[in-house]
Amino acid sequence: MSEKLFSLLSGIIFGVGLVISGMTNPEKVIGFLSITHNWDASLIFVMGGAILVFAPFFYLMKNKDTSSLGFKINLPQMKGLDKKVLIGSSLFGVGWGLVGLCPGPAVSSIALFEPITLIFLSAMFVGILISKYV
């Protein structure tokens, strides 16, 4: 039960951080991705800050089986690239570039009740269902 509560708390903190940083604003994300028109570099600082916090902990915990709180650490075992990874990451990138939302910020922005978010999440859900059968 404590693992679920810790996960919920972590998710809430993550979601609030995404909203505060502007990652849930599609215009800000598209401004970052469009380097030809009024490029908005502010998201570099968001990503850089996340890397600065994450990297030391990842380095310290990468060879451990359990976290500091005793939770099992599950890291991906796949080392190479295959067709599914390339197609999936390409679709993710194209979707992110076209709409300005990726799954984490889209879920966080549900609280803002933006119509584009609901359309994006519905399309993402349909894509997840289709991917199980393709």
C-alpha positions in Angstrom: 0.0 0.0 0.0 2.8 2.4 0.8 4.2 1.9 -2.7 0.9 3.0 -4.2 0.8 6.1 -2.0 4.4 7.0 -2.8 3.6 6.5 -6.5 0.5 8.7 -6.2 2.5 11.4 -4.4 5.3 11.3 -7.0 2.8 11.5 -9.8 1.1 14.5 -8.3 4.4 16.3 -7.8 5.4 15.4 -11.4 2.1 16.7 -12.7 2.3 20.0 -10.8 5.9 20.4 -12.1 4.7 19.9 -15.7 2.0 22.5 -15.3 4.3 25.0 -13.6 7.0 24.5 -16.2 4.7 25.1 -19.1 5.1 21.6 -20.5 1.3 21.2 -20.7 1.0 24.3 -22.9 1.1 23.0 -26.5 2.1 26.5 -27.9 5.2 26.6 -25.6 6.2 23.0 -26.7 5.7 23.8 -30.4 7.6 27.0 -29.9 10.5 24.9 -28.5 10.3 22.4 -31.3 10.1 25.0 -34.1 13.6 26.3 -34.4 12.8 28.4 -37.5 10.2 30.7 -36.1 10.6 32.6 -32.7 12.3 29.6 -31.0 11.4 29.3 -27.3 14.4 27.8 -25.6 12.9 27.8 -22.0 12.1 24.1 -22.1 15.8 23.3 -22.3 16.0 24.6 -18.7 13.1 22.4 -17.7 14.7 19.3 -19.2 18.1 20.3 -17.9 16.8 20.6 -14.4 15.1 17.2 -14.6 18.3 15.6 -15.8 20.3 17.3 -13.0 18.0 15.8 -10.4 17.6 12.4 -12.1 21.1 11.6 -13.3 22.9 11.3 -9.9 20.1 9.0 -8.5 20.1 6.9 -11.6 23.9 6.5 -11.5 23.7 5.5 -7.8 20.8 3.1 -8.2 21.5 1.6 -11.7 23.0 -1.7 -10.3 20.6 -2.1 -7.4 17.6 -4.4 -7.3 15.6 -2.3 -4.8 15.2 1.4 -4.2 16.1 3.2 -1.0 12.5 2.7 0.1 12.7 -1.0 -0.6 10.7 -1.0 -3.8 11.7 -3.3 -6.6 13.5 -1.5 -9.5 12.4 -2.6 -12.9 14.6 -1.3 -15.7 14.1 -2.2 -19.4 16.2 -5.1 -20.5 16.2 -4.4 -24.2 19.5 -3.1 -25.4 19.1 -2.8 -29.2 16.6 -1.1 -31.6 14.1 -3.0 -33.6 11.3 -2.1 -36.0 8.7 -1.6 -33.3 10.8 0.8 -31.3 11.7 2.8 -34.4 8.1 3.1 -35.6 6.7 3.8 -32.1 9.3 6.5 -31.3 8.7 8.0 -34.7 4.9 8.2 -34.2 5.5 9.6 -30.7 7.8 12.3 -32.1 5.5 13.2 -35.0 2.5 13.4 -32.6 4.4 15.5 -30.1 5.5 17.9 -32.9 2.1 18.2 -34.5 0.0 18.7 -31.3 2.6 19.9 -28.8 1.6 17.4 -26.1 3.2 14.2 -25.0 1.5 11.6 -22.7 2.7 12.8 -19.3 1.9 16.5 -19.8 -1.4 15.6 -21.5 -2.5 13.6 -18.5 -1.4 16.4 -16.2 -3.4 19.0 -18.3 -6.7 17.1 -17.8 -7.1 19.5 -14.8 -7.1 22.5 -17.2 -10.1 21.1 -19.2 -8.6 22.0 -22.6 -10.5 20.4 -25.5 -7.3 19.6 -27.3 -6.2 17.6 -24.4 -9.3 15.4 -24.4 -9.0 14.9 -28.1 -5.3 14.0 -27.7 -5.9 11.6 -24.9 -8.8 9.9 -26.7 -6.6 9.5 -29.8 -3.7 8.2 -27.6 -6.1 5.6 -26.0 -7.3 4.4 -29.4 -3.7 4.2 -30.5 -2.8 2.1 -27.5 -5.7 -0.3 -28.2 -4.7 -0.6 -31.9 -1.1 -1.2 -31.0 -2.1 -4.4 -29.1 -3.5 -5.9 -32.3 -0.9 -4.7 -34.8 
